[in-house]
């Protein structure tokens, strides 16, 4: 029997008993719709929870620090000092070998406050040294104006709020002198307040402007404190986008070698500067060998790989400080929810499977003579089984397609009423990452893999339900089948 001929026979038989086929498919439709709708709701809530977690930081970027204690059997155990990881170049190379990590960015901060002066404005900033080669690949996407660092020592990139932190000191001094001179109250009430985060600062552009980084240090000569100032001419080449992280609001990024040299200058005493060249070279060599970073930021290739990377980092003796640490808890929680909801909905599919078995057995009783004739004219046992398996499989497929459409309509209604009723806003799940331009998160989603799984699963359920009727039909005696009425 040709394949196309068998499909024609299957379609003819299903169409001949179309009412029974439709009623049997309804059970599969309800079961499929219930499973897809339940899974879609749990997937949507999970996605909303993850995007809500992104409000606290980028989930694919995480700060890595040495693991100093861990929990075992409900007790916290300190890691021996000689076993604590060092954040040096050896650690950087070790982190690069972990699968899923796209880039490793070591960070070194200046131990003292630095003052940035651009034109008449100045203010204290946090100087952060970064590895330009490692960070340039993905930090370019964070640039709002200008470009990222190229590695030149005089280039700097400022955070979004740095322009608001800089004040016009000379203007403030003039206003202070005017107040002390006894200016009238009416005149003072008309004067704008100092521009600390005010209107003029909001439009102050730092990109492509030259500036000066000013540092100071204290040293002693004959137990008498002395102060020295160091100025470094720089150019602002870029400005980062607005970030929710408060600790980086006044950050200025420079190549890591610049911070390293400035740290050495700040901590170096006056006596160190007059040491001989040989001693200095040996001291510099020792510092290079013991040099450690303040922290290391790693960039993960995708959010799906975050959980595996966090696990690998902990196994190697590192601690992770990122909202990504909560991903494992969220995934485990919603996995349980999916299993519970899917199990409840699967009960209706079980009932539908019994309905398919009943329909196919009734079909055998009604078509006993037809089966006998097919055997007499040469149909094999496999041909008979194939026909009945395809019939039951198509009943499941029809129900699966109808159930998927029903689930899609239910999901659209849930999303509509969820959005119009403000449910997402009340749960603080309306947007991910704090970006007002981001697409609103849906309460329930049907990904492509879930739709394909629903169709395939319903077809397989139909085929499995037809196994017993197919075997029973293939075992009928051809003579007895022909004689039956």
Backbone torsions as a table, in degrees:
resi	resn	phi	psi	omega
1	UNK	NA	129.5	179.1
2	UNK	-73.3	154.2	-177.9
3	UNK	-63.1	-44.5	-179.2
4	UNK	-63.8	-36.7	177.6
5	UNK	-63.9	-40.4	179.2
6	UNK	-65.0	-36.9	178.4
7	UNK	-67.7	-36.9	178.2
8	UNK	-64.4	-40.8	179.5
9	UNK	-65.1	-43.1	179.9
10	UNK	-61.6	-47.1	-179.3
11	UNK	-63.3	-38.9	179.3
12	UNK	-64.3	-42.1	-179.5
13	UNK	-67.5	-39.9	179.0
14	UNK	-66.8	-39.1	-179.5
15	UNK	-71.4	-31.2	-179.4
16	UNK	-66.6	-35.6	177.1
17	UNK	-114.2	52.8	-171.9
18	UNK	-63.4	-34.3	179.4
19	UNK	-66.4	-45.1	178.5
20	UNK	-64.8	-39.6	178.0
21	UNK	-61.8	-43.7	-179.2
22	UNK	-64.3	-44.5	-178.7
23	UNK	-66.1	-37.6	177.6
24	UNK	-67.8	-37.7	179.8
25	UNK	-67.9	-24.3	180.0
26	UNK	-60.7	-40.7	178.7
27	UNK	-60.9	-43.3	177.2
28	UNK	-65.8	-38.2	-180.0
29	UNK	-60.8	-46.2	-178.7
30	UNK	-65.2	-43.7	179.7
31	UNK	-63.4	-44.6	179.1
32	UNK	-64.6	-43.9	179.6
33	UNK	-61.7	-39.8	-179.9
34	UNK	-65.7	-44.8	-179.5
35	UNK	-64.5	-47.6	-178.0
36	UNK	-63.5	-43.6	-179.3
37	UNK	-64.1	-42.8	179.1
38	UNK	-64.5	-45.6	179.1
39	UNK	-64.7	-40.2	179.6
40	UNK	-62.6	-39.8	179.1
41	UNK	-65.9	-44.1	179.7
42	UNK	-67.6	-37.7	177.7
43	UNK	-67.1	-39.3	178.2
44	UNK	-65.6	-42.0	178.3
45	UNK	-66.4	-36.8	177.5
46	UNK	-64.6	-45.1	178.9
47	UNK	-62.6	-38.5	178.2
48	UNK	-65.4	-40.6	179.1
49	UNK	-65.2	-40.2	180.0
50	UNK	-67.3	-42.7	179.6
51	UNK	-69.5	-32.5	174.3
52	UNK	-65.3	-34.9	177.1
53	UNK	-65.7	-28.4	179.2
54	UNK	-68.3	-13.7	175.1
55	UNK	-60.8	-24.2	-177.1
56	UNK	-95.5	2.3	177.6
57	UNK	148.4	164.5	178.6
58	UNK	-70.7	125.0	-176.0
59	UNK	-74.2	-19.5	-180.0
60	UNK	-91.0	-0.7	175.0
61	UNK	-120.4	134.4	-177.8
62	UNK	-146.2	144.8	176.9
63	UNK	-86.6	132.8	-177.9
64	UNK	-111.6	130.2	177.9
65	UNK	-134.2	164.6	179.4
66	UNK	-65.5	143.8	176.0
67	UNK	-81.1	117.9	-176.0
68	UNK	-107.9	-17.9	174.6
69	UNK	-155.5	157.7	-179.7
70	UNK	-146.9	161.5	-177.6
71	UNK	-100.0	133.6	178.2
72	UNK	-145.3	122.2	-178.7
73	UNK	54.7	38.7	177.6
74	UNK	80.2	4.2	-179.3
75	UNK	-119.9	145.8	178.3
76	UNK	-92.1	126.2	-176.3
77	UNK	-116.6	129.5	178.3
78	UNK	-77.5	139.7	175.5
79	UNK	-79.9	131.9	177.9
80	UNK	-55.5	143.8	-174.2
81	UNK	-57.9	-37.0	-179.1
82	UNK	-74.7	-10.6	178.8
83	UNK	-99.7	-7.6	-179.4
84	UNK	-70.9	132.2	-179.3
85	UNK	-65.4	145.1	175.1
86	UNK	-101.0	134.1	179.2
87	UNK	-85.8	72.5	179.3
88	UNK	-119.2	-169.3	-178.6
89	UNK	-64.5	-29.5	176.9
90	UNK	-64.0	-39.5	177.0
91	UNK	-66.5	-36.9	178.3
92	UNK	-61.0	-46.3	179.0
93	UNK	-64.5	-35.7	179.0
94	UNK	-67.1	-39.5	179.4
95	UNK	-67.8	-34.5	-179.5
96	UNK	-64.1	-24.4	-177.4
97	UNK	-82.6	-9.1	-179.1
98	UNK	-74.8	125.4	179.5
99	UNK	-61.6	136.7	178.2
100	UNK	100.8	-16.2	179.3
101	UNK	-87.6	123.0	-177.3
102	UNK	-85.4	-39.8	-178.5
103	UNK	-152.0	152.7	178.3
104	UNK	-123.7	120.9	-176.1
105	UNK	-118.7	101.9	175.2
106	UNK	-72.8	146.3	-175.5
107	UNK	-130.5	136.2	175.1
108	UNK	-132.2	127.3	-177.9
109	UNK	-102.8	151.4	176.2
110	UNK	-72.3	134.4	-174.9
111	UNK	-73.8	-18.1	179.7
112	UNK	-117.9	160.5	175.6
113	UNK	-70.9	144.0	175.6
114	UNK	-118.4	149.0	178.1
115	UNK	-109.1	130.4	176.7
116	UNK	-104.4	127.6	-179.9
117	UNK	-121.9	122.1	177.9
118	UNK	-129.3	111.7	-175.5
119	UNK	64.3	-128.4	177.9
120	UNK	-89.9	-3.5	-177.2
121	UNK	-98.2	146.8	179.0
122	UNK	-155.0	158.4	179.9
123	UNK	-177.4	160.5	-179.6
124	UNK	-81.7	138.7	-177.4
125	UNK	-132.7	166.0	176.5
126	UNK	-101.0	113.2	-176.3
127	UNK	-88.1	120.6	-176.6
128	UNK	-122.5	125.1	177.8
129	UNK	-94.2	132.4	-178.7
130	UNK	-128.2	155.3	173.9
131	UNK	-79.7	107.2	-173.7
132	UNK	-62.4	-42.7	-177.0
133	UNK	-62.7	-38.1	-178.0
134	UNK	-78.7	-35.2	-172.6
135	UNK	-91.7	-19.2	-174.2
136	UNK	-62.2	-32.9	-174.0
137	UNK	-60.8	-38.3	-176.2
138	UNK	-116.1	-12.7	175.5
139	UNK	-76.5	-17.9	178.7
140	UNK	-61.5	-29.7	179.6
141	UNK	-72.7	-15.9	-179.6
142	UNK	-91.0	-2.9	-178.3
143	UNK	-79.3	126.7	176.3
144	UNK	-92.7	-40.7	178.5
145	UNK	-133.0	146.7	176.1
146	UNK	76.3	-147.9	-176.9
147	UNK	-130.6	175.9	178.2
148	UNK	-92.6	173.2	-179.0
149	UNK	-63.0	142.9	174.9
150	UNK	-104.9	-9.9	-179.1
151	UNK	112.1	-9.3	177.7
152	UNK	-67.2	136.4	-173.9
153	UNK	-66.3	-21.1	-177.1
154	UNK	-91.9	-0.6	-178.6
155	UNK	-91.7	142.5	175.1
156	UNK	-137.4	153.4	173.0
157	UNK	-122.3	130.8	-174.5
158	UNK	-104.6	151.4	173.5
159	UNK	-72.0	168.1	-173.5
160	UNK	-61.4	-38.1	-172.9
161	UNK	-90.4	2.0	-177.7
162	UNK	-63.1	-40.3	-179.4
163	UNK	-62.1	-27.1	178.6
164	UNK	-82.3	-18.8	179.1
165	UNK	-83.9	-23.1	-179.2
166	UNK	-78.3	136.0	-177.7
167	UNK	-119.1	151.3	173.8
168	UNK	-84.9	92.4	-173.5
169	UNK	-65.4	-41.2	-178.9
170	UNK	-62.4	-38.8	179.1
171	UNK	-65.5	-40.9	179.4
172	UNK	-65.2	-37.0	178.3
173	UNK	-66.1	-40.1	178.3
174	UNK	-63.2	-41.5	179.7
175	UNK	-66.9	-35.7	177.7
176	UNK	-66.0	-41.3	177.8
177	UNK	-65.4	-35.4	179.6
178	UNK	-67.6	-38.1	177.7
179	UNK	-66.7	-40.1	179.9
180	UNK	-68.6	-26.9	179.9
181	UNK	-75.1	-1.6	176.1
182	UNK	84.4	40.5	177.6
183	UNK	-63.0	149.9	-178.5
184	UNK	-64.7	151.4	-178.3
185	UNK	-63.1	-37.9	-179.7
186	UNK	-63.1	-42.2	179.8
187	UNK	-64.5	-40.2	-179.4
188	UNK	-66.5	-35.1	-178.7
189	UNK	-68.6	-23.9	179.5
190	UNK	-86.4	-10.5	-177.2
191	UNK	-81.1	139.0	177.6
192	UNK	-71.0	151.6	178.3
193	UNK	-69.7	162.4	176.7
194	UNK	-54.6	141.3	-170.9
195	UNK	-83.8	60.2	171.9
196	UNK	-93.3	97.5	-175.3
197	UNK	74.4	15.1	-176.9
198	UNK	-87.4	-164.1	-171.5
199	UNK	-63.4	-45.7	-177.2
200	UNK	-66.1	-35.6	-179.0
201	UNK	-67.3	-27.5	-178.2
202	UNK	-66.0	-28.5	-177.3
203	UNK	-104.2	6.5	-177.0
204	UNK	-75.9	119.2	-177.5
205	UNK	-101.2	124.9	-179.3
206	UNK	-98.2	-19.1	-172.8
207	UNK	-65.6	138.8	179.9
208	UNK	66.7	20.6	177.2
209	UNK	-111.3	146.0	178.4
210	UNK	-82.8	147.4	-179.7
211	UNK	-148.1	-177.7	-179.7
212	UNK	-135.6	129.7	171.9
213	UNK	-94.1	124.5	-175.4
214	UNK	-115.1	124.9	177.7
215	UNK	-122.8	155.2	176.5
216	UNK	-138.2	153.3	178.2
217	UNK	-142.5	159.0	179.2
218	UNK	-115.1	136.2	174.3
219	UNK	-141.7	168.3	-175.4
220	UNK	-124.0	140.1	172.1
221	UNK	-128.4	116.5	-176.6
222	UNK	56.4	44.9	178.9
223	UNK	61.2	18.4	177.2
224	UNK	-109.4	122.9	-177.1
225	UNK	-67.2	136.0	175.9
226	UNK	-126.8	153.0	-178.9
227	UNK	-125.5	141.3	-179.2
228	UNK	-133.7	143.2	-178.1
229	UNK	-114.9	144.9	177.9
230	UNK	-129.8	130.3	179.7
231	UNK	-115.4	137.9	-179.0
232	UNK	-128.6	116.6	180.0
233	UNK	-73.8	129.5	-177.4
234	UNK	-135.6	169.3	175.1
235	UNK	-132.7	129.6	178.7
236	UNK	-79.5	111.9	-177.0
237	UNK	-99.6	-14.9	-178.5
238	UNK	-162.8	161.9	177.0
239	UNK	-131.6	133.4	-178.8
240	UNK	-77.9	161.6	174.8
241	UNK	-70.5	164.9	179.3
242	UNK	-65.3	135.4	-178.3
243	UNK	-122.9	150.4	178.1
244	UNK	-82.3	-9.5	-178.2
245	UNK	-79.6	115.6	-175.6
246	UNK	-71.6	-29.5	-175.7
247	UNK	-72.4	-9.5	179.1
248	UNK	-115.0	16.8	-176.2
249	UNK	-69.4	-30.2	-178.9
250	UNK	-115.0	32.7	-176.4
251	UNK	-85.9	143.8	172.5
252	UNK	-124.3	124.3	-174.2
253	UNK	-101.0	132.9	179.7
254	UNK	-136.6	165.3	174.1
255	UNK	-59.2	145.0	-172.2
256	UNK	-63.6	-29.5	179.1
257	UNK	-65.1	-31.4	179.0
258	UNK	-66.0	-45.9	178.7
259	UNK	-64.5	-38.0	179.1
260	UNK	-61.0	-45.9	179.0
261	UNK	-66.4	-39.6	-179.4
262	UNK	-68.6	-36.6	175.9
263	UNK	-62.5	-40.3	177.7
264	UNK	-65.2	-37.6	179.6
265	UNK	-67.8	-41.5	-178.4
266	UNK	-64.8	-40.4	-174.8
267	UNK	-89.2	-8.6	-177.5
268	UNK	-81.2	132.2	178.7
269	UNK	-83.3	170.0	-179.0
270	UNK	-64.8	-34.8	-178.4
271	UNK	-69.1	-30.8	179.6
272	UNK	-63.8	-29.5	-173.9
273	UNK	-72.4	-18.4	-178.2
274	UNK	-102.4	10.8	177.5
275	UNK	-68.0	159.5	179.1
276	UNK	-72.9	162.1	-175.4
277	UNK	-63.6	-39.0	-178.6
278	UNK	-63.7	-42.8	179.1
279	UNK	-65.3	-38.9	179.7
280	UNK	-65.4	-41.1	179.7
281	UNK	-63.8	-41.1	178.5
282	UNK	-66.9	-37.2	178.6
283	UNK	-68.0	-40.3	178.5
284	UNK	-65.0	-36.8	178.5
285	UNK	-65.4	-41.4	178.9
286	UNK	-65.7	-40.0	178.9
287	UNK	-64.7	-37.3	179.8
288	UNK	-65.0	-38.7	-178.3
289	UNK	-72.1	-30.0	-177.6
290	UNK	-102.5	7.0	-176.5
291	UNK	-65.9	132.2	178.8
292	UNK	-129.9	149.5	176.8
293	UNK	-86.3	157.8	176.5
294	UNK	-72.5	-40.3	175.7
295	UNK	-160.9	166.3	179.1
296	UNK	-128.1	127.7	176.9
297	UNK	-101.8	130.5	178.1
298	UNK	-112.9	145.4	177.9
299	UNK	-109.9	122.6	-179.5
300	UNK	-91.7	146.6	-175.1
301	UNK	-60.7	-41.1	-179.8
302	UNK	-153.3	164.3	-178.6
303	UNK	-67.0	-28.1	179.8
304	UNK	-67.1	-23.9	-178.1
305	UNK	-95.4	-0.8	-175.5
306	UNK	-62.4	-45.9	-175.7
307	UNK	-61.9	-41.3	178.0
308	UNK	-67.0	-37.6	178.9
309	UNK	-66.7	-42.2	178.9
310	UNK	-60.6	-41.6	179.1
311	UNK	-64.4	-42.4	179.8
312	UNK	-66.0	-37.4	179.1
313	UNK	-64.2	-42.0	180.0
314	UNK	-67.2	-35.9	178.3
315	UNK	-65.5	-29.1	-179.4
316	UNK	-89.5	2.9	175.3
317	UNK	93.9	23.6	177.9
318	UNK	-113.4	154.0	175.2
319	UNK	-110.2	144.2	-176.8
320	UNK	-113.0	130.2	176.2
321	UNK	-116.3	96.2	-177.2
322	UNK	-165.9	152.9	173.7
323	UNK	-59.5	-17.4	179.7
324	UNK	-62.1	-18.8	178.4
325	UNK	-62.4	-25.1	-178.3
326	UNK	-86.8	-5.9	-178.2
327	UNK	-61.9	-40.7	-179.1
328	UNK	-61.2	-42.4	178.7
329	UNK	-63.9	-43.3	179.6
330	UNK	-63.7	-45.1	-179.0
331	UNK	-62.5	-43.7	179.7
332	UNK	-64.5	-40.9	-179.1
333	UNK	-62.9	-48.9	-177.3
334	UNK	-74.7	-22.1	173.3
335	UNK	-64.9	-42.5	176.8
336	UNK	-63.7	-42.6	179.0
337	UNK	-60.5	-43.2	-179.9
338	UNK	-63.3	-41.1	180.0
339	UNK	-65.2	-41.2	-179.4
340	UNK	-66.7	-50.2	-179.4
341	UNK	-64.4	-42.1	178.3
342	UNK	-64.8	-37.5	178.4
343	UNK	-64.9	-41.3	178.5
344	UNK	-63.6	-44.0	-179.1
345	UNK	-69.5	-27.8	-178.5
346	UNK	-68.0	-19.4	178.6
347	UNK	-61.5	-39.6	178.9
348	UNK	-66.6	-32.5	176.0
349	UNK	-67.9	-35.8	176.8
350	UNK	-61.6	-43.2	176.8
351	UNK	-62.8	-40.6	179.1
352	UNK	-64.5	-36.2	178.3
353	UNK	-62.4	-42.5	177.2
354	UNK	-62.6	-36.6	177.6
355	UNK	-64.4	-39.3	178.3
356	UNK	-65.3	-42.6	178.3
357	UNK	-59.3	-44.8	180.0
358	UNK	-63.0	-42.8	-179.8
359	UNK	-63.1	-42.8	-178.1
360	UNK	-69.5	-36.7	176.7
361	UNK	-64.9	-41.7	175.8
362	UNK	-62.8	-35.3	178.2
363	UNK	-65.3	-36.2	178.3
364	UNK	-64.5	-44.5	-179.3
365	UNK	-63.1	-36.9	-178.7
366	UNK	-77.3	-25.2	-173.9
367	UNK	-115.0	26.1	-178.5
368	UNK	-59.9	-44.8	-179.1
369	UNK	-65.6	-38.7	178.1
370	UNK	-62.4	-39.4	179.3
371	UNK	-65.0	-41.3	177.9
372	UNK	-62.0	-42.8	178.3
373	UNK	-61.6	-42.1	179.5
374	UNK	-61.4	-39.0	179.3
375	UNK	-68.2	-38.7	-178.7
376	UNK	-64.8	-38.0	-176.6
377	UNK	-84.8	4.6	171.2
378	UNK	118.0	2.4	178.8
379	UNK	-68.6	132.5	-179.5
380	UNK	-86.9	172.2	177.4
381	UNK	-59.9	-41.6	179.5
382	UNK	-63.7	-36.9	178.2
383	UNK	-63.1	-41.9	-179.9
384	UNK	-65.4	-45.4	-179.9
385	UNK	-63.8	-40.5	179.6
386	UNK	-59.5	-44.1	-179.1
387	UNK	-61.5	-46.5	-177.9
388	UNK	-71.3	-35.1	176.4
389	UNK	-65.0	-40.3	179.6
390	UNK	-67.7	-38.5	178.5
391	UNK	-61.7	-48.5	179.5
392	UNK	-67.0	-36.6	177.8
393	UNK	-63.5	-41.0	179.6
394	UNK	-69.0	-33.1	174.7
395	UNK	-61.3	-43.8	176.6
396	UNK	-64.8	-38.1	-179.6
397	UNK	-66.0	-43.0	178.3
398	UNK	-61.5	-44.5	177.7
399	UNK	-64.5	-36.7	179.1
400	UNK	-65.6	-43.5	178.5
401	UNK	-64.1	-43.3	178.4
402	UNK	-65.6	-39.5	178.6
403	UNK	-65.4	-37.5	178.0
404	UNK	-64.3	-41.8	176.5
405	UNK	-63.9	-40.0	178.8
406	UNK	-65.0	-41.9	178.5
407	UNK	-65.0	-39.6	179.1
408	UNK	-61.4	-42.9	177.7
409	UNK	-63.7	-40.4	178.9
410	UNK	-65.1	-39.6	179.6
411	UNK	-65.3	-41.3	178.6
412	UNK	-62.9	-39.2	177.9
413	UNK	-65.7	-42.0	179.1
414	UNK	-61.8	-44.6	-179.9
415	UNK	-66.0	-37.6	-179.4
416	UNK	-65.4	-50.9	-178.2
417	UNK	-70.4	-30.6	176.5
418	UNK	-65.3	-39.9	179.9
419	UNK	-75.2	-43.6	-178.0
420	UNK	-70.7	-29.4	179.1
421	UNK	-85.2	-2.5	179.0
422	UNK	71.8	23.0	-177.7
423	UNK	-66.8	-40.6	-179.2
424	UNK	-65.6	-39.5	179.4
425	UNK	-66.3	-38.1	-179.7
426	UNK	-68.1	-28.4	177.5
427	UNK	-88.4	-0.2	-177.8
428	UNK	59.3	39.8	-179.0
429	UNK	-122.9	15.7	-173.8
430	UNK	-70.3	-31.6	-176.6
431	UNK	-138.8	151.6	178.7
432	UNK	-103.1	145.0	175.0
433	UNK	69.3	7.5	178.8
434	UNK	73.9	11.4	-178.6
435	UNK	-89.3	115.4	-177.9
436	UNK	-68.0	-17.9	179.7
437	UNK	-90.2	-2.0	-179.0
438	UNK	-71.9	153.0	179.3
439	UNK	-68.6	133.2	-179.8
440	UNK	-59.0	139.9	178.6
441	UNK	-75.0	138.6	-179.9
442	UNK	-90.1	149.8	-179.4
443	UNK	-71.5	-30.9	177.8
444	UNK	-141.6	140.6	-178.3
445	UNK	-136.1	145.2	175.6
446	UNK	-115.9	94.7	177.4
447	UNK	-68.4	164.2	-177.8
448	UNK	-60.3	-39.2	-178.3
449	UNK	-65.4	-32.6	179.3
450	UNK	-69.7	-39.1	178.3
451	UNK	-64.2	-45.7	178.8
452	UNK	-64.7	-38.9	178.8
453	UNK	-63.0	-41.1	-179.0
454	UNK	-63.4	-43.7	-179.9
455	UNK	-66.5	-47.7	-179.3
456	UNK	-64.3	-40.1	-178.0
457	UNK	-66.8	-41.0	179.1
458	UNK	-65.5	-37.4	177.3
459	UNK	-65.6	-43.1	179.4
460	UNK	-64.6	-38.5	177.2
461	UNK	-60.1	-42.6	178.6
462	UNK	-63.6	-42.4	179.2
463	UNK	-63.3	-45.3	179.6
464	UNK	-62.7	-37.4	179.1
465	UNK	-67.6	-22.9	-178.6
466	UNK	-91.9	-0.4	-177.6
467	UNK	-63.7	-51.3	-178.1
468	UNK	-63.3	-47.7	176.8
469	UNK	-60.5	-36.8	-179.6
470	UNK	-65.4	-42.4	178.4
471	UNK	-64.6	-41.1	-179.6
472	UNK	-64.9	-40.7	179.6
473	UNK	-66.0	-39.0	-177.9
474	UNK	-70.6	-18.9	-178.2
475	UNK	-91.9	-3.0	179.1
476	UNK	-65.1	140.5	175.2
477	UNK	-73.6	132.7	-177.2
478	UNK	-63.2	-42.8	-179.3
479	UNK	-65.5	-45.9	-179.8
480	UNK	-65.7	-35.1	179.1
481	UNK	-66.1	-39.9	-178.4
482	UNK	-69.3	-36.9	-178.6
483	UNK	-73.1	-20.1	-176.2
484	UNK	-69.6	150.9	178.5
485	UNK	-111.6	NA	NA
